[in-house]
Amino acid sequence: MTLTIFNVMGREKQTFTPNQEGHVGIYVCGPTIYDHAHLGHAKTYVSFDVVVRWLRQHYTVLYVQNLTDVGHLLDTGEDRILRKSRQMQAKPMQIADFYARSYLDDMRNLLVQPPDIQPRAAGHVPEQIQMTQELIDKGFAYESNGSVYFSVEADEDYGKLSNRRVEAQEENTRNTAGMQEKRHSADFALWKKAEPEHIMRWNSPWGEGFPGWHIECSAMARKYLGANFDIHGGGIDNIFPHNECEVAQSESANEVPFANYWMLVGSLTVEGVKMSKSLGNFFTIKDALDQYRPEVIRTFILSAHYSNPVDYSPDSLEAANNGWGRIYNAVRETRRKMNHAPEGSDGHGFGTRIDEARAQFVEAMNDDFNAPQAVAMLQNFTREVNALLNGEASVGLETLSAINTFYNQYGGEVLGIIPSVDESVGNNAEREGGLIELLIEMRANARAQKNYAESDRIRNRLSALGVQLDDRPEGTVWRVE
Ligand SMILES: [Zn+2]
């Protein structure tokens, strides 16, 4: 297969060739876990979920996504997690753990498949110290008053990812923390000396301190994927300074190219302005999930190409809800008809149409993961499925099964917008009730055949699960203890 990727490094569409045939290593910058995640985070991580799901159709993938629990400083020089821990009067790691669980819950509820490795920065301080030391030894970094800075002037490639030149950055640098310790205003911290009141602190060759934000991704990517790996992803807003600094650190320390392909996701905007905590124009993932099914939120996010922004408004989510509903209704109707369909082939020749649809879907996804085109293709396909299902002639089981398989594979496994289990079967509570009723019937049959050992076994097993049976003149009733 030929997959093309728009490589932000070099800004051109390129044919994807992995380092090792059949295998892909991908690193995506994860969130800083100091608050509940908002829809902007959903845009980034649902987009990469679909990228990884598509890669997994063809490759063995190792997907690494970090969680930042130390070192991500505000412009004031204050650590985000430390500030929150002061506000909440909780320990920093309590804050990090609380919001890590919140984020992982949100991702699960959005049907995002978990990364293979989800390393946390505070658990990888020795690796970050080691890389910082290597950068000092190679002349790319220097110690100053207990902190260590990367020297941008020592790295002639600095700025190649974001296309920023060092002179330009000097003008608009906002971070004044530690300015007098730096040789150049664009130099960035690999290690920061901890002031007496700073709680998160570790021993290092330069005294007690804590790692800078960018070094964690360089150190953890190398640990789990190697010095040179296939794909690095993140949100476009982190291209500078974060991703640029990662490239500088990794390539200076390792002396090999860092990631071969850079994929950056466009922002989620509200009336054209990026959704962010600091601007206050945000909706949490939990708020969105209160209103819409995860498949609808995913359909909304996938309505724009991953590299483009997607604009949030109540109308845009409603449009996604309607578009998704049309597809899902056709899936449900297909599955319903499967229960009553005549066996065998029906002569409609719809199989050819499914083959075409499959080819179109594959072509869209192989063209830089063009999910909006893939969704549009599912919409067109659905119109034809509806025409078939609403037509006069009966549709055979073979055709219905092929349609259902197509939806499951591409709408379900790849895009994550088609549930594999039909909800017309009922929710979990209904299903559980039905299963208990079935066991009660089986127990009654056993008793009718005087097989008391079997009937007692059913009663005891249910009892062990907290389901108590009560035999009454009108029949057996059950209750959960
Ligand atoms: Zn990162």
Boltz pocket constraint, residues with backbone or C-beta under 6 A from the ligand:
constraints:
  - pocket:
      binder: B
      contacts: [[A, 28], [A, 29], [A, 30], [A, 214], [A, 217], [A, 242], [A, 246]]
      max_distance: 6.0
